[in-house]
Amino acid sequence: MIEYFLLLLGESIMIFGTLGILRFPDVYTRLHAATKCDTGGAMTILMALAIASEASLLIKLKFLVLAFLIALINPMVSHAIARGAYKYGIKPEVVVDMYAWDNP
Amino acid sequence: MVEEDLLVNPFGWGVLILIATSLILSYRVLFGPTLADRIVGINTVTTKLVVILAIFGFIMEEYFFLDLAIVLLMVNAVGGLILAKYMEGAG
């Protein structure tokens, strides 16, 4: 039963990540949504597969190795893309100014 | 046979959702305003493809799909790093 709950959670994260990539106004905010979508959704679905699989222990370990590699690789690539986009000359459009929120 | 197995299993319906979101994301790849938007879209679509390969390996019980998924993930990492390095140099 728990693997179907994990599958539903992963698919929800995938759908909302796609919505964020489509609707956010900037490269950096889109990258924020993409990282959540990739890492969280894919790792959750792969853990559900590792629980639901009826194969031998080695195959389950291979699913977990895939999840570990996703957790290792995806944030690294996202960081490199953000750094490259800033060096490319793209300025962020969204400015978070929390001091102005508290002191109008 | 494959279609019957695909839609009996709840993981098969997950494959349909992943394919639908990938097709929606191809808008961002085709019409992205800058180069970085297209790279973000390509990376997300490739990660969804890795998950689709793993689910196919689980449903059809042929586990060489997992090796294909690991290789595709590493190609995704190297390609993303090379594109980021290219953007860093071209600015």
N, CA and C atoms of all chains as a GROMACS GRO file, in nm:
protein
  585
    1MET      N    1   0.083  -0.121   0.000
    1MET     CA    2   0.000   0.000   0.000
    1MET      C    3   0.086   0.127   0.000
    2ILE      N    4   0.200   0.119   0.072
    2ILE     CA    5   0.280   0.242   0.086
    2ILE      C    6   0.346   0.280  -0.046
    3GLU      N    7   0.368   0.181  -0.136
    3GLU     CA    8   0.432   0.217  -0.262
    3GLU      C    9   0.337   0.297  -0.351
    4TYR      N   10   0.205   0.271  -0.341
    4TYR     CA   11   0.112   0.350  -0.422
    4TYR      C   12   0.100   0.492  -0.368
    5PHE      N   13   0.111   0.507  -0.235
    5PHE     CA   14   0.112   0.642  -0.178
    5PHE      C   15   0.235   0.719  -0.225
    6LEU      N   16   0.352   0.650  -0.226
    6LEU     CA   17   0.475   0.716  -0.272
    6LEU      C   18   0.465   0.751  -0.421
    7LEU      N   19   0.401   0.662  -0.500
    7LEU     CA   20   0.384   0.689  -0.644
    7LEU      C   21   0.297   0.812  -0.664
    8LEU      N   22   0.188   0.823  -0.588
    8LEU     CA   23   0.098   0.939  -0.600
    8LEU      C   24   0.171   1.067  -0.561
    9LEU      N   25   0.252   1.059  -0.455
    9LEU     CA   26   0.329   1.178  -0.413
    9LEU      C   27   0.427   1.221  -0.521
   10GLY      N   28   0.496   1.123  -0.581
   10GLY     CA   29   0.593   1.156  -0.685
   10GLY      C   30   0.528   1.216  -0.807
   11GLU      N   31   0.414   1.160  -0.850
   11GLU     CA   32   0.347   1.215  -0.968
   11GLU      C   33   0.295   1.356  -0.941
   12SER      N   34   0.248   1.381  -0.816
   12SER     CA   35   0.203   1.516  -0.782
   12SER      C   36   0.318   1.615  -0.789
   13ILE      N   37   0.437   1.572  -0.738
   13ILE     CA   38   0.553   1.661  -0.743
   13ILE      C   39   0.591   1.690  -0.888
   14MET      N   40   0.583   1.586  -0.975
   14MET     CA   41   0.616   1.604  -1.116
   14MET      C   42   0.520   1.704  -1.181
   15ILE      N   43   0.387   1.691  -1.154
   15ILE     CA   44   0.289   1.779  -1.218
   15ILE      C   45   0.309   1.924  -1.172
   16PHE      N   46   0.330   1.944  -1.040
   16PHE     CA   47   0.345   2.082  -0.993
   16PHE      C   48   0.478   2.142  -1.036
   17GLY      N   49   0.582   2.060  -1.051
   17GLY     CA   50   0.708   2.110  -1.103
   17GLY      C   51   0.696   2.157  -1.246
   18THR      N   52   0.620   2.078  -1.327
   18THR     CA   53   0.596   2.120  -1.466
   18THR      C   54   0.520   2.251  -1.471
   19LEU      N   55   0.419   2.265  -1.385
   19LEU     CA   56   0.342   2.390  -1.378
   19LEU      C   57   0.432   2.506  -1.340
   20GLY      N   58   0.527   2.482  -1.246
   20GLY     CA   59   0.618   2.589  -1.206
   20GLY      C   60   0.711   2.627  -1.319
   21ILE      N   61   0.763   2.528  -1.395
   21ILE     CA   62   0.854   2.562  -1.505
   21ILE      C   63   0.779   2.641  -1.612
   22LEU      N   64   0.652   2.610  -1.633
   22LEU     CA   65   0.578   2.684  -1.736
   22LEU      C   66   0.544   2.826  -1.691
   23ARG      N   67   0.515   2.847  -1.562
   23ARG     CA   68   0.452   2.972  -1.522
   23ARG      C   69   0.546   3.072  -1.457
   24PHE      N   70   0.665   3.029  -1.409
   24PHE     CA   71   0.752   3.123  -1.340
   24PHE      C   72   0.816   3.220  -1.439
   25PRO      N   73   0.849   3.343  -1.393
   25PRO     CA   74   0.888   3.447  -1.489
   25PRO      C   75   1.035   3.450  -1.526
   26ASP      N   76   1.122   3.369  -1.464
   26ASP     CA   77   1.264   3.395  -1.472
   26ASP      C   78   1.338   3.263  -1.484
   27VAL      N   79   1.463   3.267  -1.525
   27VAL     CA   80   1.540   3.143  -1.537
   27VAL      C   81   1.566   3.083  -1.399
   28TYR      N   82   1.598   3.168  -1.302
   28TYR     CA   83   1.640   3.116  -1.170
   28TYR      C   84   1.524   3.056  -1.094
   29THR      N   85   1.406   3.121  -1.104
   29THR     CA   86   1.288   3.064  -1.037
   29THR      C   87   1.243   2.937  -1.107
   30ARG      N   88   1.256   2.934  -1.240
   30ARG     CA   89   1.225   2.810  -1.313
   30ARG      C   90   1.319   2.698  -1.272
   31LEU      N   91   1.445   2.734  -1.247
   31LEU     CA   92   1.544   2.634  -1.205
   31LEU      C   93   1.510   2.580  -1.066
   32HIS      N   94   1.457   2.668  -0.981
   32HIS     CA   95   1.411   2.626  -0.848
   32HIS      C   96   1.301   2.519  -0.860
   33ALA      N   97   1.202   2.547  -0.948
   33ALA     CA   98   1.094   2.449  -0.967
   33ALA      C   99   1.147   2.321  -1.030
   34ALA      N  100   1.241   2.332  -1.124
   34ALA     CA  101   1.292   2.214  -1.194
   34ALA      C  102   1.370   2.124  -1.101
   35THR      N  103   1.443   2.183  -1.007
   35THR     CA  104   1.521   2.099  -0.914
   35THR      C  105   1.428   2.020  -0.823
   36LYS      N  106   1.322   2.085  -0.773
   36LYS     CA  107   1.226   2.011  -0.689
   36LYS      C  108   1.162   1.899  -0.769
   37CYS      N  109   1.124   1.931  -0.894
   37CYS     CA  110   1.056   1.833  -0.978
   37CYS      C  111   1.146   1.714  -1.005
   38ASP      N  112   1.268   1.741  -1.048
   38ASP     CA  113   1.360   1.631  -1.082
   38ASP      C  114   1.393   1.546  -0.961
   39THR      N  115   1.454   1.608  -0.861
   39THR     CA  116   1.512   1.530  -0.753
   39THR      C  117   1.404   1.464  -0.668
   40GLY      N  118   1.308   1.545  -0.619
   40GLY     CA  119   1.207   1.488  -0.529
   40GLY      C  120   1.116   1.387  -0.596
   41GLY      N  121   1.062   1.424  -0.714
   41GLY     CA  122   0.969   1.334  -0.780
   41GLY      C  123   1.033   1.205  -0.826
   42ALA      N  124   1.150   1.217  -0.891
   42ALA     CA  125   1.215   1.097  -0.944
   42ALA      C  126   1.260   1.005  -0.832
   43MET      N  127   1.316   1.063  -0.723
   43MET     CA  128   1.361   0.977  -0.613
   43MET      C  129   1.244   0.908  -0.545
   44THR      N  130   1.130   0.980  -0.530
   44THR     CA  131   1.014   0.917  -0.466
   44THR      C  132   0.960   0.802  -0.550
   45ILE      N  133   0.951   0.823  -0.682
   45ILE     CA  134   0.898   0.716  -0.769
   45ILE      C  135   0.994   0.597  -0.770
   46LEU      N  136   1.126   0.623  -0.769
   46LEU     CA  137   1.221   0.511  -0.771
   46LEU      C  138   1.218   0.433  -0.640
   47MET      N  139   1.196   0.503  -0.527
   47MET     CA  140   1.182   0.430  -0.400
   47MET      C  141   1.055   0.345  -0.400
   48ALA      N  142   0.946   0.398  -0.460
   48ALA     CA  143   0.823   0.318  -0.472
   48ALA      C  144   0.848   0.194  -0.556
   49LEU      N  145   0.925   0.207  -0.665
   49LEU     CA  146   0.957   0.092  -0.749
   49LEU      C  147   1.041  -0.010  -0.673
   50ALA      N  148   1.137   0.039  -0.591
   50ALA     CA  149   1.222  -0.053  -0.515
   50ALA      C  150   1.142  -0.129  -0.411
   51ILE      N  151   1.038  -0.064  -0.353
   51ILE     CA  152   0.956  -0.135  -0.256
   51ILE      C  153   0.865  -0.235  -0.326
   52ALA      N  154   0.805  -0.195  -0.441
   52ALA     CA  155   0.704  -0.278  -0.506
   52ALA      C  156   0.764  -0.392  -0.587
   53SER      N  157   0.895  -0.386  -0.616
   53SER     CA  158   0.955  -0.488  -0.702
   53SER      C  159   0.964  -0.622  -0.629
   54GLU      N  160   0.936  -0.730  -0.705
   54GLU     CA  161   0.941  -0.865  -0.646
   54GLU      C  162   1.062  -0.941  -0.695
   55ALA      N  163   1.163  -0.871  -0.743
   55ALA     CA  164   1.282  -0.938  -0.793
   55ALA      C  165   1.378  -0.963  -0.678
   56SER      N  166   1.501  -1.002  -0.713
   56SER     CA  167   1.598  -1.033  -0.609
   56SER      C  168   1.650  -0.904  -0.546
   57LEU      N  169   1.733  -0.921  -0.444
   57LEU     CA  170   1.780  -0.806  -0.366
   57LEU      C  171   1.871  -0.717  -0.449
   58LEU      N  172   1.942  -0.779  -0.546
   58LEU     CA  173   2.036  -0.702  -0.627
   58LEU      C  174   1.964  -0.601  -0.715
   59ILE      N  175   1.845  -0.641  -0.766
   59ILE     CA  176   1.769  -0.551  -0.853
   59ILE      C  177   1.714  -0.435  -0.770
   60LYS      N  178   1.666  -0.463  -0.649
   60LYS     CA  179   1.619  -0.355  -0.562
   60LYS      C  180   1.731  -0.258  -0.530
   61LEU      N  181   1.852  -0.315  -0.510
   61LEU     CA  182   1.969  -0.231  -0.482
   61LEU      C  183   2.002  -0.144  -0.603
   62LYS      N  184   1.973  -0.196  -0.723
   62LYS     CA  185   2.001  -0.117  -0.844
   62LYS      C  186   1.906   0.002  -0.854
   63PHE      N  187   1.777  -0.018  -0.816
   63PHE     CA  188   1.684   0.096  -0.810
   63PHE      C  189   1.735   0.202  -0.712
   64LEU      N  190   1.783   0.156  -0.596
   64LEU     CA  191   1.829   0.252  -0.496
   64LEU      C  192   1.956   0.324  -0.540
   65VAL      N  193   2.043   0.253  -0.616
   65VAL     CA  194   2.163   0.317  -0.670
   65VAL      C  195   2.124   0.426  -0.770
   66LEU      N  196   2.019   0.398  -0.851
   66LEU     CA  197   1.972   0.500  -0.945
   66LEU      C  198   1.919   0.623  -0.872
   67ALA      N  199   1.845   0.601  -0.762
   67ALA     CA  200   1.794   0.715  -0.683
   67ALA      C  201   1.910   0.794  -0.622
   68PHE      N  202   2.013   0.722  -0.574
   68PHE     CA  203   2.129   0.789  -0.515
   68PHE      C  204   2.203   0.872  -0.618
   69LEU      N  205   2.217   0.818  -0.742
   69LEU     CA  206   2.285   0.893  -0.846
   69LEU      C  207   2.206   1.017  -0.885
   70ILE      N  208   2.072   1.006  -0.886
   70ILE     CA  209   1.991   1.124  -0.916
   70ILE      C  210   2.011   1.229  -0.809
   71ALA      N  211   2.015   1.187  -0.681
   71ALA     CA  212   2.037   1.283  -0.572
   71ALA      C  213   2.174   1.345  -0.580
   72LEU      N  214   2.271   1.274  -0.641
   72LEU     CA  215   2.407   1.327  -0.650
   72LEU      C  216   2.423   1.421  -0.768
   73ILE      N  217   2.359   1.388  -0.882
   73ILE     CA  218   2.392   1.454  -1.009
   73ILE      C  219   2.304   1.576  -1.035
   74ASN      N  220   2.172   1.566  -1.005
   74ASN     CA  221   2.082   1.673  -1.046
   74ASN      C  222   2.108   1.808  -0.980
   75PRO      N  223   2.134   1.816  -0.849
   75PRO     CA  224   2.165   1.948  -0.792
   75PRO      C  225   2.294   2.007  -0.846
   76MET      N  226   2.392   1.919  -0.879
   76MET     CA  227   2.518   1.967  -0.934
   76MET      C  228   2.496   2.033  -1.070
   77VAL      N  229   2.415   1.968  -1.155
   77VAL     CA  230   2.391   2.025  -1.288
   77VAL      C  231   2.310   2.154  -1.277
   78SER      N  232   2.214   2.159  -1.181
   78SER     CA  233   2.134   2.280  -1.166
   78SER      C  234   2.220   2.397  -1.120
   79HIS      N  235   2.313   2.369  -1.027
   79HIS     CA  236   2.405   2.473  -0.981
   79HIS      C  237   2.492   2.524  -1.096
   80ALA      N  238   2.539   2.432  -1.181
   80ALA     CA  239   2.624   2.472  -1.293
   80ALA      C  240   2.545   2.555  -1.393
   81ILE      N  241   2.416   2.520  -1.415
   81ILE     CA  242   2.334   2.596  -1.510
   81ILE      C  243   2.308   2.737  -1.457
   82ALA      N  244   2.282   2.749  -1.324
   82ALA     CA  245   2.257   2.881  -1.266
   82ALA      C  246   2.382   2.969  -1.277
   83ARG      N  247   2.498   2.909  -1.248
   83ARG     CA  248   2.624   2.985  -1.258
   83ARG      C  249   2.651   3.027  -1.402
   84GLY      N  250   2.628   2.935  -1.497
   84GLY     CA  251   2.650   2.967  -1.637
   84GLY      C  252   2.555   3.072  -1.688
   85ALA      N  253   2.428   3.068  -1.640
   85ALA     CA  254   2.331   3.168  -1.685
   85ALA      C  255   2.366   3.306  -1.633
   86TYR      N  256   2.421   3.312  -1.509
   86TYR     CA  257   2.460   3.443  -1.457
   86TYR      C  258   2.581   3.499  -1.532
   87LYS      N  259   2.677   3.408  -1.564
   87LYS     CA  260   2.793   3.453  -1.640
   87LYS      C  261   2.756   3.488  -1.784
   88TYR      N  262   2.647   3.430  -1.836
   88TYR     CA  263   2.601   3.455  -1.973
   88TYR      C  264   2.540   3.593  -1.986
   89GLY      N  265   2.497   3.651  -1.872
   89GLY     CA  266   2.446   3.786  -1.878
   89GLY      C  267   2.298   3.799  -1.852
   90ILE      N  268   2.233   3.693  -1.801
   90ILE     CA  269   2.090   3.699  -1.772
   90ILE      C  270   2.073   3.754  -1.631
   91LYS      N  271   2.002   3.868  -1.619
   91LYS     CA  272   1.981   3.928  -1.488
   91LYS      C  273   1.852   3.873  -1.427
   92PRO      N  274   1.849   3.851  -1.294
   92PRO     CA  275   1.725   3.805  -1.232
   92PRO      C  276   1.619   3.915  -1.231
   93GLU      N  277   1.495   3.878  -1.266
   93GLU     CA  278   1.386   3.976  -1.271
   93GLU      C  279   1.316   3.990  -1.138
   94VAL      N  280   1.317   3.882  -1.059
   94VAL     CA  281   1.243   3.883  -0.934
   94VAL      C  282   1.338   3.922  -0.822
   95VAL      N  283   1.300   4.023  -0.746
   95VAL     CA  284   1.382   4.067  -0.634
   95VAL      C  285   1.304   4.043  -0.505
   96VAL      N  286   1.364   3.971  -0.411
   96VAL     CA  287   1.300   3.948  -0.283
   96VAL      C  288   1.358   4.047  -0.184
   97ASP      N  289   1.274   4.140  -0.138
   97ASP     CA  290   1.318   4.244  -0.046
   97ASP      C  291   1.234   4.235   0.080
   98MET      N  292   1.277   4.153   0.174
   98MET     CA  293   1.195   4.127   0.292
   98MET      C  294   1.194   4.246   0.387
   99TYR      N  295   1.299   4.330   0.382
   99TYR     CA  296   1.301   4.448   0.468
   99TYR      C  297   1.191   4.547   0.427
  100ALA      N  298   1.166   4.556   0.295
  100ALA     CA  299   1.060   4.644   0.248
  100ALA      C  300   0.921   4.590   0.281
  101TRP      N  301   0.909   4.455   0.294
  101TRP     CA  302   0.779   4.400   0.334
  101TRP      C  303   0.747   4.439   0.479
  102ASP      N  304   0.851   4.436   0.565
  102ASP     CA  305   0.823   4.462   0.706
  102ASP      C  306   0.811   4.612   0.737
  103ASN      N  307   0.878   4.696   0.656
  103ASN     CA  308   0.877   4.840   0.682
  103ASN      C  309   0.823   4.914   0.560
  104PRO      N  310   0.691   4.924   0.546
  104PRO     CA  311   0.635   4.990   0.428
  104PRO      C  312   0.649   5.143   0.436
  105MET      N  313  -0.015  -0.685  -2.589
  105MET     CA  314   0.018  -0.741  -2.457
  105MET      C  315   0.080  -0.635  -2.370
  106VAL      N  316   0.169  -0.557  -2.432
  106VAL     CA  317   0.236  -0.455  -2.354
  106VAL      C  318   0.137  -0.350  -2.307
  107GLU      N  319   0.040  -0.316  -2.394
  107GLU     CA  320  -0.056  -0.213  -2.356
  107GLU      C  321  -0.145  -0.262  -2.243
  108GLU      N  322  -0.183  -0.390  -2.247
  108GLU     CA  323  -0.266  -0.443  -2.139
  108GLU      C  324  -0.191  -0.439  -2.006
  109ASP      N  325  -0.065  -0.484  -2.007
  109ASP     CA  326   0.013  -0.479  -1.884
  109ASP      C  327   0.035  -0.336  -1.837
  110LEU      N  328   0.048  -0.245  -1.935
  110LEU     CA  329   0.078  -0.106  -1.899
  110LEU      C  330  -0.039  -0.043  -1.826
  111LEU      N  331  -0.162  -0.072  -1.868
  111LEU     CA  332  -0.275  -0.002  -1.807
  111LEU      C  333  -0.339  -0.079  -1.693
  112VAL      N  334  -0.299  -0.205  -1.671
  112VAL     CA  335  -0.347  -0.274  -1.551
  112VAL      C  336  -0.274  -0.222  -1.428
  113ASN      N  337  -0.143  -0.202  -1.443
  113ASN     CA  338  -0.060  -0.162  -1.329
  113ASN      C  339  -0.078  -0.013  -1.299
  114PRO      N  340  -0.084   0.029  -1.171
  114PRO     CA  341  -0.092   0.173  -1.143
  114PRO      C  342   0.034   0.248  -1.184
  115PHE      N  343   0.149   0.179  -1.188
  115PHE     CA  344   0.269   0.247  -1.235
  115PHE      C  345   0.259   0.282  -1.384
  116GLY      N  346   0.178   0.206  -1.461
  116GLY     CA  347   0.159   0.236  -1.602
  116GLY      C  348   0.086   0.367  -1.623
  117TRP      N  349  -0.013   0.396  -1.535
  117TRP     CA  350  -0.080   0.526  -1.545
  117TRP      C  351   0.016   0.639  -1.511
  118GLY      N  352   0.114   0.612  -1.424
  118GLY     CA  353   0.217   0.711  -1.397
  118GLY      C  354   0.300   0.742  -1.519
  119VAL      N  355   0.325   0.638  -1.604
  119VAL     CA  356   0.399   0.661  -1.728
  119VAL      C  357   0.322   0.757  -1.818
  120LEU      N  358   0.187   0.741  -1.823
  120LEU     CA  359   0.107   0.832  -1.906
  120LEU      C  360   0.119   0.976  -1.856
  121ILE      N  361   0.116   0.995  -1.722
  121ILE     CA  362   0.128   1.130  -1.668
  121ILE      C  363   0.265   1.189  -1.702
  122LEU      N  364   0.371   1.104  -1.691
  122LEU     CA  365   0.506   1.154  -1.721
  122LEU      C  366   0.520   1.194  -1.867
  123ILE      N  367   0.461   1.113  -1.958
  123ILE     CA  368   0.469   1.148  -2.101
  123ILE      C  369   0.393   1.277  -2.129
  124ALA      N  370   0.276   1.295  -2.064
  124ALA     CA  371   0.196   1.416  -2.085
  124ALA      C  372   0.271   1.540  -2.037
  125THR      N  373   0.335   1.531  -1.917
  125THR     CA  374   0.408   1.648  -1.868
  125THR      C  375   0.532   1.676  -1.954
  126SER      N  376   0.594   1.570  -2.011
  126SER     CA  377   0.708   1.593  -2.099
  126SER      C  378   0.665   1.667  -2.225
  127LEU      N  379   0.547   1.629  -2.279
  127LEU     CA  380   0.498   1.698  -2.399
  127LEU      C  381   0.463   1.843  -2.368
  128ILE      N  382   0.409   1.869  -2.246
  128ILE     CA  383   0.380   2.008  -2.210
  128ILE      C  384   0.512   2.086  -2.197
  129LEU      N  385   0.614   2.021  -2.140
  129LEU     CA  386   0.742   2.090  -2.119
  129LEU      C  387   0.815   2.118  -2.250
  130SER      N  388   0.781   2.047  -2.358
  130SER     CA  389   0.849   2.073  -2.485
  130SER      C  390   0.816   2.212  -2.537
  131TYR      N  391   0.708   2.274  -2.485
  131TYR     CA  392   0.685   2.416  -2.516
  131TYR      C  393   0.801   2.501  -2.468
  132ARG      N  394   0.849   2.474  -2.346
  132ARG     CA  395   0.959   2.551  -2.289
  132ARG      C  396   1.088   2.526  -2.366
  133VAL      N  397   1.105   2.403  -2.419
  133VAL     CA  398   1.226   2.373  -2.496
  133VAL      C  399   1.222   2.443  -2.631
  134LEU      N  400   1.104   2.445  -2.695
  134LEU     CA  401   1.098   2.501  -2.830
  134LEU      C  402   1.096   2.653  -2.829
  135PHE      N  403   1.016   2.714  -2.740
  135PHE     CA  404   0.995   2.858  -2.746
  135PHE      C  405   1.056   2.932  -2.627
  136GLY      N  406   1.156   2.872  -2.560
  136GLY     CA  407   1.215   2.939  -2.445
  136GLY      C  408   1.280   3.070  -2.485
  137PRO      N  409   1.266   3.175  -2.404
  137PRO     CA  410   1.321   3.304  -2.446
  137PRO      C  411   1.474   3.305  -2.455
  138THR      N  412   1.539   3.240  -2.360
  138THR     CA  413   1.686   3.241  -2.363
  138THR      C  414   1.738   3.098  -2.374
  139LEU      N  415   1.871   3.088  -2.382
  139LEU     CA  416   1.934   2.955  -2.396
  139LEU      C  417   1.919   2.875  -2.268
  140ALA      N  418   1.926   2.943  -2.152
  140ALA     CA  419   1.922   2.873  -2.025
  140ALA      C  420   1.786   2.807  -2.002
  141ASP      N  421   1.677   2.871  -2.051
  141ASP     CA  422   1.545   2.811  -2.038
  141ASP      C  423   1.537   2.678  -2.113
  142ARG      N  424   1.595   2.677  -2.234
  142ARG     CA  425   1.593   2.552  -2.312
  142ARG      C  426   1.673   2.443  -2.242
  143ILE      N  427   1.787   2.481  -2.179
  143ILE     CA  428   1.868   2.379  -2.111
  143ILE      C  429   1.794   2.322  -1.990
  144VAL      N  430   1.722   2.409  -1.917
  144VAL     CA  431   1.643   2.362  -1.803
  144VAL      C  432   1.535   2.263  -1.848
  145GLY      N  433   1.468   2.297  -1.961
  145GLY     CA  434   1.364   2.207  -2.013
  145GLY      C  435   1.421   2.073  -2.057
  146ILE      N  436   1.538   2.076  -2.126
  146ILE     CA  437   1.601   1.952  -2.172
  146ILE      C  438   1.638   1.863  -2.054
  147ASN      N  439   1.694   1.924  -1.947
  147ASN     CA  440   1.734   1.845  -1.831
  147ASN      C  441   1.614   1.779  -1.765
  148THR      N  442   1.503   1.854  -1.750
  148THR     CA  443   1.386   1.798  -1.684
  148THR      C  444   1.324   1.685  -1.766
  149VAL      N  445   1.316   1.706  -1.900
  149VAL     CA  446   1.260   1.601  -1.986
  149VAL      C  447   1.344   1.474  -1.979
  150THR      N  448   1.479   1.490  -1.975
  150THR     CA  449   1.564   1.372  -1.971
  150THR      C  450   1.550   1.298  -1.838
  151THR      N  451   1.533   1.371  -1.728
  151THR     CA  452   1.514   1.302  -1.600
  151THR      C  453   1.382   1.226  -1.598
  152LYS      N  454   1.276   1.286  -1.658
  152LYS     CA  455   1.149   1.214  -1.668
  152LYS      C  456   1.165   1.088  -1.752
  153LEU      N  457   1.250   1.095  -1.856
  153LEU     CA  458   1.274   0.979  -1.942
  153LEU      C  459   1.345   0.868  -1.866
  154VAL      N  460   1.437   0.906  -1.775
  154VAL     CA  461   1.505   0.806  -1.690
  154VAL      C  462   1.402   0.731  -1.605
  155VAL      N  463   1.307   0.806  -1.546
  155VAL     CA  464   1.205   0.742  -1.463
  155VAL      C  465   1.115   0.651  -1.547
  156ILE      N  466   1.083   0.695  -1.671
  156ILE     CA  467   0.999   0.613  -1.760
  156ILE      C  468   1.070   0.482  -1.793
  157LEU      N  469   1.203   0.488  -1.818
  157LEU     CA  470   1.278   0.365  -1.847
  157LEU      C  471   1.277   0.271  -1.728
  158ALA      N  472   1.292   0.326  -1.606
  158ALA     CA  473   1.292   0.241  -1.487
  158ALA      C  474   1.156   0.175  -1.468
  159ILE      N  475   1.045   0.250  -1.495
  159ILE     CA  476   0.912   0.192  -1.478
  159ILE      C  477   0.887   0.084  -1.584
  160PHE      N  478   0.937   0.104  -1.708
  160PHE     CA  479   0.925  -0.001  -1.809
  160PHE      C  480   0.999  -0.127  -1.768
  161GLY      N  481   1.118  -0.109  -1.711
  161GLY     CA  482   1.192  -0.226  -1.664
  161GLY      C  483   1.119  -0.299  -1.554
  162PHE      N  484   1.048  -0.223  -1.468
  162PHE     CA  485   0.973  -0.286  -1.360
  162PHE      C  486   0.851  -0.361  -1.413
  163ILE      N  487   0.779  -0.300  -1.510
  163ILE     CA  488   0.653  -0.361  -1.556
  163ILE      C  489   0.681  -0.484  -1.642
  164MET      N  490   0.776  -0.472  -1.737
  164MET     CA  491   0.800  -0.583  -1.828
  164MET      C  492   0.894  -0.688  -1.768
  165GLU      N  493   0.948  -0.661  -1.648
  165GLU     CA  494   1.036  -0.752  -1.576
  165GLU      C  495   1.158  -0.789  -1.659
  166GLU      N  496   1.211  -0.690  -1.731
  166GLU     CA  497   1.338  -0.709  -1.801
  166GLU      C  498   1.429  -0.600  -1.750
  167TYR      N  499   1.524  -0.639  -1.666
  167TYR     CA  500   1.591  -0.539  -1.584
  167TYR      C  501   1.713  -0.478  -1.650
  168PHE      N  502   1.734  -0.504  -1.782
  168PHE     CA  503   1.844  -0.431  -1.846
  168PHE      C  504   1.805  -0.287  -1.872
  169PHE      N  505   1.675  -0.254  -1.861
  169PHE     CA  506   1.633  -0.114  -1.874
  169PHE      C  507   1.694  -0.027  -1.765
  170LEU      N  508   1.725  -0.087  -1.650
  170LEU     CA  509   1.785  -0.009  -1.542
  170LEU      C  510   1.925   0.038  -1.580
  171ASP      N  511   2.001  -0.049  -1.648
  171ASP     CA  512   2.134  -0.010  -1.693
  171ASP      C  513   2.125   0.104  -1.795
  172LEU      N  514   2.023   0.094  -1.886
  172LEU     CA  515   2.002   0.202  -1.983
  172LEU      C  516   1.969   0.332  -1.911
  173ALA      N  517   1.891   0.323  -1.802
  173ALA     CA  518   1.854   0.443  -1.728
  173ALA      C  519   1.975   0.507  -1.662
  174ILE      N  520   2.065   0.424  -1.605
  174ILE     CA  521   2.184   0.479  -1.540
  174ILE      C  522   2.275   0.547  -1.643
  175VAL      N  523   2.290   0.483  -1.761
  175VAL     CA  524   2.375   0.542  -1.865
  175VAL      C  525   2.316   0.674  -1.915
  176LEU      N  526   2.181   0.678  -1.932
  176LEU     CA  527   2.117   0.802  -1.978
  176LEU      C  528   2.131   0.913  -1.876
  177LEU      N  529   2.126   0.877  -1.747
  177LEU     CA  530   2.143   0.979  -1.642
  177LEU      C  531   2.283   1.038  -1.646
  178MET      N  532   2.385   0.952  -1.669
  178MET     CA  533   2.523   1.004  -1.674
  178MET      C  534   2.545   1.089  -1.798
  179VAL      N  535   2.484   1.051  -1.911
  179VAL     CA  536   2.494   1.133  -2.032
  179VAL      C  537   2.428   1.269  -2.010
  180ASN      N  538   2.314   1.268  -1.936
  180ASN     CA  539   2.246   1.392  -1.902
  180ASN      C  540   2.336   1.483  -1.818
  181ALA      N  541   2.408   1.424  -1.722
  181ALA     CA  542   2.495   1.503  -1.636
  181ALA      C  543   2.608   1.566  -1.716
  182VAL      N  544   2.673   1.485  -1.801
  182VAL     CA  545   2.787   1.538  -1.878
  182VAL      C  546   2.740   1.644  -1.977
  183GLY      N  547   2.624   1.620  -2.043
  183GLY     CA  548   2.573   1.717  -2.138
  183GLY      C  549   2.535   1.848  -2.072
  184GLY      N  550   2.472   1.840  -1.955
  184GLY     CA  551   2.436   1.963  -1.883
  184GLY      C  552   2.558   2.042  -1.840
  185LEU      N  553   2.661   1.971  -1.793
  185LEU     CA  554   2.782   2.042  -1.751
  185LEU      C  555   2.852   2.107  -1.869
  186ILE      N  556   2.853   2.038  -1.986
  186ILE     CA  557   2.919   2.096  -2.104
  186ILE      C  558   2.843   2.219  -2.152
  187LEU      N  559   2.705   2.212  -2.151
  187LEU     CA  560   2.627   2.328  -2.196
  187LEU      C  561   2.644   2.446  -2.100
  188ALA      N  562   2.654   2.417  -1.968
  188ALA     CA  563   2.673   2.524  -1.871
  188ALA      C  564   2.810   2.589  -1.890
  189LYS      N  565   2.911   2.504  -1.918
  189LYS     CA  566   3.046   2.558  -1.942
  189LYS      C  567   3.048   2.644  -2.068
  190TYR      N  568   2.972   2.602  -2.170
  190TYR     CA  569   2.964   2.680  -2.294
  190TYR      C  570   2.899   2.816  -2.268
  191MET      N  571   2.791   2.818  -2.187
  191MET     CA  572   2.727   2.945  -2.154
  191MET      C  573   2.820   3.036  -2.076
  192GLU      N  574   2.900   2.973  -1.987
  192GLU     CA  575   2.992   3.052  -1.905
  192GLU      C  576   3.099   3.118  -1.992
  193GLY      N  577   3.140   3.048  -2.098
  193GLY     CA  578   3.243   3.105  -2.184
  193GLY      C  579   3.190   3.205  -2.285
  194ALA      N  580   3.063   3.188  -2.325
  194ALA     CA  581   3.011   3.270  -2.435
  194ALA      C  582   2.963   3.407  -2.389
  195GLY      N  583   2.953   3.429  -2.257
  195GLY     CA  584   2.893   3.554  -2.212
  195GLY      C  585   2.983   3.674  -2.222
   0.00000   0.00000   0.00000
